[in-house]
Amino acid sequence: MVGMNVSITLFDPATGVRKTIEENHSETSDREGTEFYWTEGNNGCDCNRRILMKLVPNASFEPNPCGNTIKLESLKFDGAEMVRGT
């Protein structure tokens, strides 16, 4: 099977930090499942998105409870945008 590149861009309006995460799936992934994971699943919540945002060098973050303040700016599959601005 052919792999799929997934690009996720998150933005935290409280800190002004923007983070793009690039993933390469070795097999063709379920696009609907991946979209759900980033919009309503585990990575749809601030508590998990905050962990990913901490990967930004020199950024400081306060402990963050669950919520939906960190925005999913875009979700792309092989360069084609599937989700914009949630």
Backbone bond lengths (Angstrom), bond angles and torsions (degrees), N, CA, C in turn:
res aa  C-N    CA-C-N  psi(-1)  N-CA   C-N-CA  omega(-1)  CA-C   N-CA-C  phi
1 M - - - 1.447 - - 1.524 109.64 -
2 V 1.282 115.57 152.37 1.457 121.97 179.27 1.516 109.00 -85.80
3 G 1.327 116.28 138.85 1.453 120.45 178.85 1.523 112.12 -74.37
4 M 1.329 114.84 173.35 1.457 120.30 -178.85 1.522 108.39 -137.20
5 N 1.330 115.86 134.27 1.459 121.40 175.33 1.517 109.29 -93.57
6 V 1.326 115.71 131.62 1.458 122.28 179.36 1.527 107.53 -120.49
7 S 1.333 116.20 131.36 1.462 122.40 178.43 1.523 108.33 -121.64
8 I 1.332 116.26 124.74 1.458 122.81 -177.87 1.524 107.65 -120.58
9 T 1.336 117.57 127.63 1.458 121.11 176.42 1.521 108.74 -116.55
10 L 1.340 115.01 121.97 1.460 122.80 178.15 1.522 109.21 -110.87
11 F 1.337 116.77 148.40 1.462 121.85 177.34 1.521 109.12 -137.51
12 D 1.337 114.89 129.73 1.464 121.49 177.88 1.527 107.94 -105.41
13 P 1.338 118.12 104.06 1.461 120.38 -178.36 1.532 113.39 -63.91
14 A 1.325 117.63 -24.34 1.469 120.50 -179.62 1.526 112.10 -69.55
15 T 1.331 116.94 -32.85 1.463 120.73 -177.85 1.524 112.79 -111.03
16 G 1.339 116.84 -14.66 1.456 120.59 -176.40 1.518 113.32 77.81
17 V 1.325 117.41 9.12 1.465 121.62 -177.74 1.520 110.09 -86.44
18 R 1.326 115.63 133.41 1.461 123.51 176.33 1.531 106.84 -118.13
19 K 1.309 117.11 135.54 1.462 121.99 -178.27 1.514 109.32 -133.85
20 T 1.323 116.65 127.54 1.459 121.40 173.69 1.524 108.00 -107.78
21 I 1.299 115.21 128.62 1.458 122.88 -178.82 1.522 107.32 -112.16
22 E 1.307 116.21 127.25 1.464 121.52 178.24 1.523 108.19 -107.51
23 E 1.316 116.15 128.34 1.462 121.73 177.40 1.522 108.31 -123.97
24 N 1.324 116.12 142.38 1.453 120.96 175.03 1.519 106.80 -120.09
25 H 1.304 115.77 112.65 1.457 121.40 179.54 1.523 108.34 -89.09
26 S 1.325 116.69 126.84 1.460 120.44 -175.52 1.523 112.52 -67.65
27 E 1.293 116.43 -25.12 1.460 120.84 176.39 1.523 107.89 -123.87
28 T 1.308 116.12 158.77 1.454 120.02 178.29 1.518 108.68 -60.62
29 S 1.300 116.24 121.74 1.459 121.59 -177.52 1.515 111.24 -88.98
30 D 1.283 114.41 162.28 1.455 121.80 173.60 1.526 107.29 -75.61
31 R 1.328 116.99 107.22 1.468 120.43 -176.53 1.518 112.32 -60.59
32 E 1.324 116.96 -42.16 1.467 119.97 -179.69 1.529 110.48 -63.79
33 G 1.334 116.29 -39.38 1.464 119.71 177.99 1.512 112.54 -65.77
34 T 1.334 116.16 -41.04 1.465 120.46 177.85 1.518 110.39 -65.59
35 E 1.328 116.99 -42.34 1.467 120.62 178.08 1.526 110.56 -61.03
36 F 1.334 117.29 -44.47 1.462 121.41 178.58 1.528 110.51 -60.67
37 Y 1.330 116.78 -43.48 1.465 122.06 -178.69 1.524 111.20 -56.85
38 W 1.346 116.98 -38.23 1.461 121.53 -177.64 1.528 113.68 -89.84
39 T 1.322 118.59 -15.89 1.462 119.74 -178.84 1.520 112.83 -105.90
40 E 1.322 117.51 -39.26 1.465 120.43 -176.74 1.519 113.41 -130.92
41 G 1.319 117.52 -11.34 1.459 121.98 -179.36 1.521 111.75 -86.85
42 N 1.336 116.28 -154.67 1.465 121.79 -175.27 1.524 114.00 -55.73
43 N 1.313 118.40 -40.38 1.465 120.04 -179.02 1.515 112.50 -92.58
44 G 1.330 117.34 17.88 1.453 122.21 174.30 1.521 112.02 -94.20
45 C 1.328 117.00 0.68 1.466 122.16 -175.30 1.529 110.31 -116.96
46 D 1.325 116.16 146.37 1.463 121.47 -179.10 1.528 113.22 -55.68
47 C 1.338 117.61 -36.83 1.464 118.55 -175.53 1.531 111.20 -60.34
48 N 1.311 118.49 -38.24 1.463 121.00 177.19 1.524 112.11 -84.64
49 R 1.316 117.21 -36.60 1.467 119.13 177.62 1.527 110.72 -63.07
50 R 1.330 116.64 -34.70 1.466 120.77 178.82 1.522 110.83 -60.47
51 I 1.324 117.42 -38.40 1.469 120.79 178.04 1.521 109.58 -60.12
52 L 1.320 116.89 -44.17 1.463 121.10 179.06 1.520 111.44 -67.59
53 M 1.327 117.53 -37.14 1.459 121.07 -179.95 1.531 110.88 -66.67
54 K 1.321 118.68 -27.22 1.462 121.60 179.45 1.514 111.94 -66.43
55 L 1.310 117.40 -12.90 1.450 120.46 178.20 1.522 112.16 -74.15
56 V 1.341 117.22 -5.97 1.467 121.50 177.53 1.531 108.17 -77.18
57 P 1.352 118.58 122.56 1.469 120.46 -179.13 1.530 112.24 -60.72
58 N 1.328 115.71 142.70 1.466 124.38 174.44 1.524 114.56 62.42
59 A 1.307 118.94 18.57 1.464 121.38 176.62 1.525 108.46 -97.26
60 S 1.316 116.72 140.01 1.464 119.67 177.09 1.520 108.61 -108.92
61 F 1.306 115.71 141.21 1.454 121.21 -176.42 1.523 110.02 -137.04
62 E 1.287 115.25 138.50 1.457 121.54 173.13 1.521 107.65 -85.52
63 P 1.329 117.46 157.99 1.469 118.91 174.24 1.531 109.67 -54.35
64 N 1.301 116.20 140.72 1.455 119.95 -173.03 1.520 110.58 -127.63
65 P 1.320 117.10 120.79 1.464 119.76 176.90 1.530 110.37 -76.14
66 C 1.313 114.97 173.96 1.462 119.52 175.08 1.524 109.73 -58.88
67 G 1.301 115.92 149.79 1.457 121.83 179.56 1.506 109.49 170.00
68 N 1.317 115.87 -165.40 1.466 119.64 179.47 1.525 111.36 -141.14
69 T 1.333 116.36 43.83 1.459 119.84 -179.98 1.522 112.56 -88.08
70 I 1.340 118.05 -29.44 1.461 121.31 177.42 1.522 107.11 -78.40
71 K 1.314 115.81 122.66 1.461 121.46 -171.99 1.523 112.64 -93.32
72 L 1.315 114.97 139.88 1.458 121.62 169.63 1.523 105.95 -85.87
73 E 1.330 116.11 103.24 1.465 119.59 -177.73 1.518 111.73 -75.19
74 S 1.321 116.22 -40.23 1.462 118.26 177.84 1.519 110.87 -158.43
75 L 1.320 114.59 153.23 1.462 124.06 176.33 1.521 105.83 -136.30
76 K 1.340 115.63 116.14 1.462 120.40 -175.50 1.523 110.15 -120.66
77 F 1.319 114.80 140.21 1.454 122.61 173.84 1.522 107.74 -114.15
78 D 1.331 117.09 117.45 1.466 121.83 -177.84 1.528 111.52 48.82
79 G 1.335 116.18 40.57 1.456 122.21 176.34 1.517 115.27 85.65
80 A 1.324 118.45 -12.98 1.468 121.53 179.58 1.520 108.87 -91.02
81 E 1.324 116.23 121.76 1.463 121.25 -177.48 1.513 110.94 -71.62
82 M 1.348 115.20 127.26 1.458 121.02 179.96 1.519 111.76 -106.12
83 V 1.332 116.13 -34.91 1.468 121.21 -178.60 1.512 107.22 -131.58
84 R 1.300 116.47 137.08 1.457 120.94 178.36 1.513 109.81 -134.58
85 G 1.323 116.55 122.53 1.456 122.72 169.96 1.516 117.31 61.19
86 T 1.339 116.72 63.63 1.468 119.28 174.17 1.508 110.19 -107.82
